């Protein structure tokens, strides 16, 4: 029964670590969002924000114009 006890303890430790990791990620995410929002009024960072927005729009346009290739010849040619 020793093996079962170890795996139960390992599982509990895993769950505890997972919760802690999610908490750390959440805190970092909120911190970065606040930093980005505070940079919106800064003229230096406004150009960067517009550049990122343009990149996102270009990527979406590429995705909507793209065709799904299902045959091997089409995959080789692309």
PyMOL commands that set and color helices and strands:
alter all, ss='L'
color gray80, all
select helices_A, chain A and resi 2-39+43-65+72-77
alter helices_A, ss='H'
color red, helices_A
deselect
rebuild
show_as cartoon
